[in-house]
Amino acid sequence: MILGLIDEAVVAGARQRIACEAIGLDARTVQRWKTKGVGADGRAGPKRTPKCKLSKKERNKILKIAAMPQYRNLSPRQIVPLLADKGRYVGSESTFYRILHEEKQIQHRERSRKPQKRHRPDEQIAWGPNCVWSWDITYLKSPVRGAFYYLYLIVDVWSRKIVGFAVHQTEDGSYAEALIREACAREGVERDELVLHSDNGSPMKAATMLAALQDLGVTASFSRPRVSDDNPYSEALFRTLKYCPAYPRKPFQSPEAALQWVNEFVDWYNTEHRHSGIKFVTPEQRHKGADKELLRKRDEVYAAAKLKNPERWSGKTRDWSPIESVALNPEPASIEAA
């Protein structure tokens, strides 16, 4: 059939090489088939079904799980660790994605843009909680067009825990000073152990704020002007906040209403949200050191799954070892080494 189509194209005036390329074949391959007398498509195909192929029942189970109310708004990268926490393994993230894609159940539902790559300033490395914090201010819509409430938010880079937040009607260095003093007192931060990173906004470089940092023994670190990606952890956190399903589409009616919603978000984010950057444990678990035991149990679940179906693993099981350090704006050499 294939050779016949090529011959028809050549008779009609096409060059054999062009006709072969049009159907994904090399001209020398066609010549070899003709020499050997191959009358049909000589390309080798699969001769047997792979042993590790999922059965129809297993495929349906994955589709059923992905459609369950508690999972349907989560990505496979969130679903698989949650199942592992319950002692279940039905497939990897790639398996979930592949099956959902084949069933046309994968689509982009967010209002976000694709992230842009930027250069980063000096590297800051966190080896544990309260080593490197990142903070920033974002807008929250108010009922008045063109007017906003301002959300001040501090996140621990190592654990991703939100360690401080406040909502005000203006941007002011005194508010930032009060927030950082409160967060340091609550977390028990000692002198000369914390780096606080922010952008170059006026509240970040206000005299009262810089004086407070000096008084607390906190080292200040700043992004380059007009480069938001130099402060990626805060930007990523704001993205999670504003694109989560619970974020209201209508403006907040008052600063108190905004603060109440943010308080509920922080509670969910710190205690329920499985963060992809810290092996899908919650920020609170990692901040308190409870993640190591949880990741060890996940590793046991995967080991048991491999023992049950060893043919589905060509190598080691998934690496559930805890992340020892986190870098803010890593140097290019650090990125290549990782």
C-alpha positions, 0 to 999 in steps of 0.5 A: 500500500505504501509503495503503491502510493509512492509510485503513484506520486512519482508517476504524477511527476513528484520526486521520489525523495519528496514523496517519501518525506511526505509520509515520513520515510527515507528514500533509501528505506523505500529502495531497500524494501523494493529490493527485498520485495516488501509489498506493504509497509515494512516498518516494524510495530509492536509485536506484543502488549507491554507487561506494564500496560494498564488494564481497562479497569485500572484506567477507569479507576484513575479517571474515577479518582480524578473526577472525585469531588475532593480531587477534581480541582487538583492537578495529578501532582497534588493527587498522587501524594495525597493518595500516598498519604492514605496508603494508596498508589494507583499510578504516577503523575505522568500516568494520570496526565497521560490518561486524562489527556487521552480522554480530553480532560486536561485543559488550562482553566486559569487566568494567568500568563506564562512566567518570564525568566529573569536574572537574579541578584545575590544568592541566599541559602536557607538551611532551616526555618527562619533563615531567609524570609521573603516579603512583599505587598500586593493589591486587593480590590476595594469597592471604590474603582481605582482604590485598593487595600494592601496585603503585607505578607511574609513567607519563610523561604525554607518551609514556605510557611506564611509567618506574618500578614496584615491588611491596610488601606495604605502602603507605609513603612511603619506598618511593615516595621510593626509586621516584621517585629511581630513576626520575629517575636512570634517565631523567636528569631535571634539576632544575626540569623535571619535574611529578609528579602524584598523588592525596592518599594518605598515601604521596604526601604523606609527609614523606619523599616531599615532602622527596625531591621538593624535593631532586630539584627536582621540582614536586608536583601533587595531585588533589582528595581522593576524586576519582580522575579528577583523575589520569586517566593513572594510572587509565587505565593501571591499567584497562588492566593489570587488564582485559588478557587476560593479567591472572590471575584468581587471586590472586598467590601472592607479591610476587615472583610479582606483580612478575614478572607486572608486569615482563612487562606493563610490557615489553609495554605499553612496547614492543608496545602501540599506545596510542590516545592517541598515534596508535597507536604504542608508548610506547617509540617516542614516548618515544625520538622514533621515532614521527614516522618511523612516522607519516610512513610511515602517511601514505604508506600512506593517500595511496597508498590514496586514489590507488588508490580516490579515490572513497572519500574525500570529503576529506583522508586520516587525520591521522597527524601526531604529537601535539605536547603533552599536557595533564593536567587541561586547563582548560575553555578548552583543551578548547573550543579543541581 
